[in-house]
Amino acid sequence: MLAMERGERIAVFGDFDVDGVTATAILSRAFKLLGKDVLPYIPHRVEEGHGLSLQAVEAMAREKVGLMVTVDCGVTSHQEIIAAAEAGIDTIVTDHHLVPEGPPQACAVVDPRLPGSRYPFPHLTGAGLALKLTEALMRRVGADDTLWRHLLMPLAALGTVADVAPLLDENRSIVRQGLEDMRNSPLPGLMALLRSSGLESRRLDSEAIAWVLAPRLNAAGRMDHANVSYQLLTGESEEEAAVLAATLEAQNKERQRVTEEAVGLAKASLVVEPLLMVGDPSFSPGIVGLVAGRLVEEFRHPAVVVSLGEDISRGSCRSIPEFDIGGALHQVAPRIGGFERYGGHPQAAGFTVATDKLPALHAELVAMARETLGEEASPPYLDVELELPLGNLPRDVYQIVQRMAPFGSANPSPVFLSRNVQVVDMRHMGSNGSHVRLKLRDGGATWQAVAFRQGAAIPSDARFLDVVYTIEVDHWNGQDTLQLNILDTRITKS
């Protein structure tokens, strides 16, 4: 409040993923609503990397910033925050990541994961924390709730789902309310994004955020600069919003193409070990996390994918529940040295390291994975909530299931199992036939179904299957059709 009363310029420093961008947008909009001079700053993924940097501190000093508020980052930026103080910049850190080395020397550190924190819910995202800080600011100045809450709640929902946060407690409330407000949002950019992605006339749910909106918002930071997404979410012009949404659509298509090429290259050079690690100079730093995720999905091993540089390399890690990849990096980094920065979560992490340290990092991580997991990958499994004949599946099951929404991390959509269902029709889809659309029958009941990335697993001559699935609505040509989303199948002999 002191900086606001003094009229100091306030910088909001975020990250380039959806959580960071939406958090930056939330807090920047809040300061603007209060009539304050605010400078949003989102780093370039390749030129600056993740987190606060000395380069960013120097830029903010040139812009005469008096107070910097970090969102979705900052708890490990000890040297950068000291440098900011020496440049006359006070820092408030808001972050939701673990604090491995104690909090930095900031004016204040707001993090529900701080040791000794008494906050009752530790799983808020960067966007969720930005929303809570906005709430505190607005209450302090006596602002009307309705002026800002419905404006910013959809942004918090975007960040919460995109960051795969547990959809429990406060996160559940944020996403539920945010989805309700999103359809009638006064934000031109959000409405333009719904139109360009084909969601304008569809029911919005957490899956729409995870699979449609978030990839497009992330594409800007992966392919160029996340400022495009920030400008979309904060701009006031409908014309500019339409242009920016089209830009994201094009960037997302290019991201898909580049990712597929990199996945093919990674699999071709992969050595299967308890932990998978592969690198190539052609891998863009923006898509290495996506490639790692695909490798984990197919091989069910932790995976590290590295964009190789001559002197410095950037890696992204994805893991399985049985192996804490963020904790593994924290253990091995001091032993190896050469790290510029590293950090993350148990199932997703990243690092920037001297290229000549990669062999040692590889050996250390594989050894840790071997000790924890053994040589063989644990078989994938699905938790099934209910087994019943497909013919007994009620047609109002979708409405029943939706009472438990929004679905996501820690609150997955219910999974069903039906045995020995007849395959009436089957068509392969996609450029390489990797997806399958089916018509399934049991007794007098017939259901449409789709199985993504299972084209090789379901033979064209399959006649009867056991199927594991969720219930969803297929939106096609302006029509909504109930269908099964097939997660796994087994051919039966009947």
C-alpha positions in Angstrom: 0.0 0.0 0.0 2.9 2.4 0.7 4.1 2.1 -2.9 0.6 2.8 -4.1 0.2 5.8 -1.9 3.6 7.2 -3.0 2.6 6.8 -6.7 5.6 4.5 -7.4 5.7 2.6 -10.6 4.8 -1.0 -9.9 6.1 -3.9 -12.0 4.4 -7.3 -12.2 6.9 -9.9 -13.1 5.4 -13.2 -14.3 6.3 -16.4 -16.1 5.7 -17.4 -19.7 3.3 -20.3 -19.2 -0.5 -19.9 -18.9 -0.4 -19.7 -15.1 2.3 -17.0 -15.2 0.6 -15.0 -18.0 -2.9 -15.1 -16.3 -1.4 -14.2 -13.0 0.4 -11.3 -14.5 -2.8 -10.2 -16.3 -4.8 -10.5 -13.1 -2.5 -8.4 -10.9 -1.8 -5.8 -13.7 -5.5 -5.3 -14.3 -6.1 -5.0 -10.6 -3.5 -2.2 -10.3 -4.9 -0.5 -13.4 -8.4 -0.7 -11.9 -7.0 1.2 -8.9 -5.5 3.8 -11.2 -1.9 2.8 -10.6 1.1 3.0 -13.0 1.9 -0.7 -13.7 4.6 -2.3 -15.9 3.9 -6.0 -16.8 7.1 -8.0 -17.5 7.1 -11.5 -18.9 10.5 -12.9 -19.8 11.4 -14.5 -23.2 11.6 -18.3 -22.8 14.8 -18.6 -24.9 16.6 -15.3 -24.3 15.9 -15.0 -20.6 14.7 -18.3 -19.4 12.4 -19.2 -16.5 12.2 -17.0 -13.5 13.5 -13.6 -12.4 16.9 -12.7 -14.0 19.4 -9.9 -13.6 18.6 -8.8 -17.1 15.0 -8.3 -16.0 16.0 -6.4 -12.9 18.2 -4.1 -15.0 15.4 -3.5 -17.4 13.0 -2.6 -14.5 15.6 -0.2 -13.0 15.8 1.6 -16.3 12.0 1.9 -16.3 12.1 3.6 -12.8 10.2 0.8 -11.1 9.9 1.3 -7.3 8.1 -1.9 -6.4 8.2 -5.3 -8.2 5.7 -8.0 -7.4 6.5 -11.4 -8.7 3.8 -13.9 -9.7 4.2 -17.7 -10.2 8.0 -17.3 -9.5 10.5 -15.7 -7.2 11.0 -17.9 -4.1 14.4 -19.1 -5.5 15.5 -15.8 -6.9 17.8 -14.8 -4.0 20.6 -13.0 -6.0 18.1 -11.3 -8.3 16.1 -9.9 -5.4 19.2 -8.6 -3.7 20.2 -6.9 -7.0 16.8 -5.3 -7.2 17.1 -3.9 -3.7 20.6 -2.5 -4.6 18.9 -0.8 -7.6 16.3 0.8 -5.4 13.5 -1.7 -6.2 11.5 -3.2 -3.4 10.2 -6.8 -4.0 7.1 -8.7 -3.0 7.2 -12.3 -4.0 4.0 -14.3 -4.6 4.7 -17.8 -5.6 3.3 -21.3 -5.1 6.4 -23.4 -5.6 8.4 -25.2 -2.9 11.0 -23.1 -1.0 14.0 -25.4 -1.0 16.6 -22.9 0.5 14.6 -20.6 2.6 12.7 -17.5 1.5 14.6 -14.7 -0.4 15.3 -11.3 1.2 12.2 -9.7 -0.1 9.9 -7.1 1.6 7.3 -9.9 1.8 7.0 -13.5 0.6 3.5 -14.8 0.0 3.6 -18.6 -0.7 1.2 -21.2 0.9 4.1 -23.7 0.8 6.4 -21.6 3.0 7.7 -23.6 6.0 5.4 -22.8 8.9 2.6 -21.4 6.7 -0.7 -21.5 8.4 -2.7 -20.9 5.2 -5.2 -23.9 5.1 -4.9 -24.7 1.4 -1.4 -25.1 -0.1 -2.3 -25.8 -3.7 -3.2 -22.4 -5.1 -1.5 -21.6 -8.4 0.2 -18.4 -9.3 -3.1 -17.1 -10.8 -5.0 -18.2 -7.7 -2.5 -16.3 -5.5 -2.8 -13.2 -7.7 -6.6 -13.4 -7.3 -6.3 -13.6 -3.6 -3.9 -10.6 -3.5 -6.3 -8.7 -5.6 -9.1 -9.6 -3.2 -7.0 -8.2 -0.3 -6.2 -5.0 -2.2 -9.8 -4.4 -3.2 -11.0 -5.0 0.3 -8.4 -2.6 1.7 -9.6 0.2 -0.6 -13.3 -0.7 -0.2 -13.8 -1.5 -3.9 -17.0 -3.2 -5.1 -16.6 -7.0 -5.4 -18.6 -7.1 -8.6 -16.4 -4.7 -10.4 -13.4 -7.0 -10.5 -14.3 -10.5 -9.4 -16.2 -11.5 -12.6 -13.6 -9.8 -14.7 -10.7 -11.7 -13.3 -12.1 -15.0 -12.1 -12.0 -16.5 -15.7 -8.3 -15.7 -15.9 -7.7 -17.5 -12.5 -9.6 -20.5 -13.8 -7.4 -20.6 -16.9 -4.2 -20.6 -14.9 -5.5 -23.1 -12.3 -6.5 -25.7 -14.9 -3.5 -25.1 -17.2 -1.1 -25.6 -14.3 -2.7 -29.0 -13.5 -3.4 -27.9 -9.9 -5.6 -30.1 -7.7 -9.3 -29.1 -8.4 -10.2 -29.2 -4.7 -11.2 -26.7 -2.1 -10.4 -23.1 -3.3 -9.2 -24.2 -6.7 -12.5 -26.0 -7.3 -14.4 -22.8 -6.4 -12.2 -20.7 -8.6 -12.6 -22.9 -11.7 -16.3 -23.4 -11.2 -17.0 -19.7 -10.9 -14.5 -18.8 -13.6 -16.2 -21.2 -16.1 -19.5 -19.6 -15.3 -18.2 -16.1 -15.9 -16.1 -17.0 -19.0 -19.1 -17.3 -21.3 -20.2 -13.7 -20.7 -16.8 -12.2 -20.1 -16.4 -8.5 -20.9 -12.8 -9.3 -22.0 -12.6 -8.9 -25.8 -9.5 -11.2 -26.0 -11.2 -14.0 -24.1 -14.2 -13.9 -26.3 -12.0 -13.8 -29.5 -10.1 -16.8 -28.2 -13.4 -18.7 -27.7 -14.4 -17.9 -31.3 -11.1 -18.7 -32.9 -10.9 -22.1 -31.1 -14.4 -23.1 -31.9 -15.7 -22.9 -28.4 -18.0 -19.9 -28.8 -21.2 -22.1 -29.0 -20.0 -25.0 -26.8 -20.4 -25.8 -23.2 -17.3 -24.7 -21.3 -15.7 -27.0 -18.9 -12.2 -27.7 -17.5 -11.4 -30.1 -20.4 -12.0 -27.2 -22.8 -9.4 -25.2 -20.9 -6.9 -28.0 -20.7 -7.2 -29.3 -24.3 -8.2 -26.2 -26.3 -7.6 -22.9 -24.6 -4.4 -23.5 -22.6 -2.5 -25.0 -25.6 -3.2 -21.9 -27.6 -2.3 -19.5 -24.8 0.9 -21.5 -24.2 1.8 -21.5 -27.9 2.9 -17.9 -27.8 5.6 -18.5 -25.3 6.7 -21.8 -26.9 7.0 -20.4 -30.4 7.9 -16.7 -29.8 7.0 -14.5 -26.9 4.2 -14.9 -24.3 3.4 -11.2 -24.5 1.0 -12.1 -27.3 -1.2 -14.0 -24.9 -0.8 -11.3 -22.3 -2.0 -8.6 -24.7 -4.9 -10.8 -25.8 -6.1 -11.2 -22.2 -5.7 -7.5 -21.2 -6.5 -5.6 -24.4 -9.6 -3.5 -24.9 -10.0 -3.5 -28.7 -12.1 -6.2 -30.3 -10.3 -5.7 -33.6 -6.9 -6.2 -32.0 -8.2 -9.2 -30.1 -9.3 -10.9 -33.3 -5.8 -10.5 -34.8 -4.1 -11.7 -31.7 -6.4 -14.8 -31.4 -5.6 -15.6 -35.0 -1.9 -15.3 -34.3 -2.3 -17.8 -31.4 -4.2 -20.2 -33.6 -1.4 -20.2 -36.2 1.3 -20.5 -33.6 -0.5 -23.5 -32.0 -0.7 -25.3 -35.4 3.0 -24.7 -35.9 3.7 -25.9 -32.3 1.8 -29.1 -33.1 3.8 -29.7 -36.2 7.2 -29.0 -34.6 6.3 -31.2 -31.6 5.4 -34.2 -33.8 8.7 -33.9 -35.6 10.6 -33.7 -32.3 8.7 -36.7 -30.8 9.7 -38.8 -33.9 13.3 -37.8 -33.6 13.4 -38.4 -29.9 12.0 -41.9 -30.2 14.4 -42.7 -33.0 17.4 -41.9 -30.8 16.1 -43.1 -27.5 17.8 -45.6 -25.2 15.2 -47.1 -22.9 16.4 -46.9 -19.3 14.7 -46.4 -15.9 14.8 -42.7 -16.8 14.6 -41.6 -20.4 16.9 -38.8 -21.5 17.4 -37.5 -25.0 18.7 -34.2 -26.4 19.2 -32.6 -29.8 20.2 -29.2 -31.1 17.1 -29.0 -33.2 14.7 -29.3 -30.2 13.1 -25.9 -29.5 13.2 -25.0 -25.8 9.5 -24.2 -26.2 8.4 -27.8 -26.9 10.8 -30.0 -25.0 8.3 -30.3 -22.1 5.6 -31.5 -24.6 8.0 -34.1 -26.0 8.9 -35.3 -22.5 5.2 -35.7 -21.7 4.6 -37.8 -24.8 7.5 -40.1 -23.9 6.2 -40.5 -20.4 2.8 -41.3 -21.8 4.1 -44.0 -24.2 6.9 -45.6 -22.2 5.8 -44.8 -18.6 9.3 -43.9 -17.5 10.3 -40.4 -16.2 11.7 -38.5 -19.2 14.1 -35.6 -19.7 14.3 -33.9 -23.1 17.0 -31.3 -23.7 17.5 -28.5 -26.2 21.2 -28.9 -26.7 23.3 -25.7 -26.9 27.0 -25.4 -27.5 27.7 -24.1 -24.0 24.3 -24.0 -22.3 21.4 -26.4 -22.6 17.8 -26.2 -21.5 15.9 -29.3 -20.4 12.4 -30.1 -19.4 11.3 -33.1 -17.3 8.1 -35.0 -16.9 7.6 -37.9 -14.6 5.2 -40.6 -13.2 3.7 -40.5 -9.7 6.3 -43.0 -8.3 9.2 -40.7 -9.1 9.7 -37.1 -7.9 11.6 -35.5 -10.7 11.7 -32.0 -9.1 13.1 -33.5 -5.9 15.6 -35.5 -7.9 16.9 -32.3 -9.6 17.2 -30.6 -6.2 19.4 -33.5 -5.0 21.7 -33.9 -7.9 22.2 -30.2 -8.9 24.6 -29.3 -6.0 26.7 -32.5 -6.7 27.0 -31.8 -10.4 27.3 -28.1 -10.6 27.0 -26.1 -13.7 23.3 -25.2 -13.2 22.1 -21.7 -13.9 18.7 -22.5 -12.6 16.4 -25.4 -11.9 13.2 -26.3 -10.1 9.7 -27.5 -10.5 7.1 -30.0 -9.2 7.2 -33.8 -8.5 5.9 -34.6 -12.0 7.2 -31.6 -14.0 10.5 -29.7 -13.7 13.0 -27.9 -15.8 16.6 -26.7 -15.8 19.3 -24.7 -17.5 22.8 -26.2 -17.3 26.2 -26.2 -18.8 26.2 -28.6 -21.7 29.3 -30.4 -20.5 27.5 -31.4 -17.3 24.8 -33.3 -19.1 26.5 -36.7 -19.1 26.9 -36.5 -15.3 23.3 -35.3 -14.9 22.2 -38.2 -17.0 24.1 -40.8 -15.0 22.9 -39.4 -11.7 19.2 -39.2 -12.6 19.2 -42.7 -14.2 20.9 -44.1 -11.0 18.2 -42.4 -8.8 15.4 -43.8 -11.0 16.9 -47.2 -11.0 17.1 -47.2 -7.2 13.5 -46.0 -6.9 11.8 -47.8 -9.8 14.0 -50.7 -10.7 14.8 -51.7 -14.2 11.3 -52.3 -15.5 8.7 -49.6 -15.9 5.7 -50.2 -13.7 2.6 -51.1 -15.8 0.2 -48.3 -16.4 -3.1 -48.6 -14.6 -6.5 -47.0 -14.6 -8.7 -46.5 -11.6 -12.2 -47.7 -12.5 -15.1 -46.4 -10.5 -17.8 -48.7 -11.8 -18.2 -51.8 -13.9 -21.5 -52.3 -15.7 -22.9 -53.6 -18.9 -22.9 -51.0 -21.6 -26.5 -51.7 -22.3 -27.3 -50.6 -18.7 -25.5 -47.3 -19.0 -28.3 -44.7 -18.5 -28.6 -42.0 -21.1 -28.7 -39.3 -18.4 -25.3 -40.5 -17.0 -23.6 -37.4 -18.4 -25.8 -35.1 -16.4 -25.3 -37.2 -13.3 -21.5 -37.2 -13.7 -21.4 -33.4 -14.3 -22.6 -32.8 -10.8 -19.1 -33.7 -9.7 -17.4 -31.3 -12.1 -15.1 -29.4 -12.7 -12.8 -32.4 -13.4 -9.0 -32.3 -13.4 -6.1 -33.2 -11.2 -7.2 -34.8 -7.9 -10.8 -34.9 -9.1 -10.8 -36.9 -12.3 -13.8 -37.7 -14.4 -15.4 -41.0 -13.3 -14.1 -44.0 -15.3 -16.3 -46.9 -16.3 -15.7 -50.5 -17.5 -17.9 -52.5 -19.8 -17.1 -56.0 -21.0 -17.6 -57.8 -24.2 -19.2 -55.0 -26.2 -19.7 -55.5 -30.0 -17.8 -53.4 -32.5 -20.4 -52.4 -35.1 -18.3 -50.0 -37.0 -14.7 -48.7 -36.8 -12.9 -45.9 -38.7 -9.4 -44.7 -38.3 -8.8 -40.9 -38.1 -5.9 -38.5 -38.3 -3.1 -38.1 -40.8 -1.5 -41.5 -39.8 -4.6 -43.3 -38.5 -3.6 -42.8 -34.9 -7.1 -42.2 -33.7 -10.2 -44.5 -33.9 -13.9 -43.7 -34.1 -16.2 -46.6 -33.2 -19.8 -47.6 -32.9 -20.3 -50.0 -30.0 -23.4 -52.1 -29.2 -24.5 -54.1 -26.2 -28.0 -55.5 -26.2 -30.3 -52.9 -27.6 -28.0 -50.0 -26.8 -25.6 -48.4 -29.3 -23.0 -45.8 -28.4 -20.6 -43.7 -30.4 -17.0 -43.8 -29.1 -13.6 -42.3 -29.8 -10.2 -43.7 -28.9 -7.3 -41.2 -29.2 -3.8 -42.4 -30.1 -5.0 -46.0 -30.0 -5.1 -46.7 -33.7 -2.2 -49.3 -33.4 -3.8 -50.9 -30.3 -7.2 -51.7 -31.8 -7.0 -54.1 -34.8 -9.3 -53.4 -37.7 -10.9 -56.9 -37.4 -11.7 -56.6 -33.7 -15.3 -57.6 -33.2 -15.7 -57.6 -29.4 -13.9 -55.5 -26.8 -13.7 -54.8 -23.1 -13.6 -51.0 -22.9 -12.6 -48.6 -20.2 -14.0 -45.1 -20.8 -15.3 -41.8 -19.6 -18.5 -40.0 -20.7 -18.3 -36.8 -22.8 -20.1 -34.7 -25.3 -18.8 -34.5 -28.8 -19.3 -31.1 -30.4 -19.4 -31.4 -34.2 -21.0 -29.2 -36.8 -22.9 -27.4 -34.2 -24.4 -30.6 -32.7 -23.8 -32.1 -29.3 -23.6 -35.9 -29.2 -23.0 -38.1 -26.2 -20.1 -40.4 -26.7 -17.6 -42.7 -24.9 -14.0 -41.5 -24.6 -12.1 -44.8 -24.7 -9.1 -44.9 -22.4 -8.2 -48.6 -22.9 -9.4 -51.7 -24.6 -8.9 -55.5 -24.6 -10.0 -57.8 -27.4 -12.3 -60.6 -26.2 -12.8 -64.0 -27.7 -16.6 -64.0 -27.7 
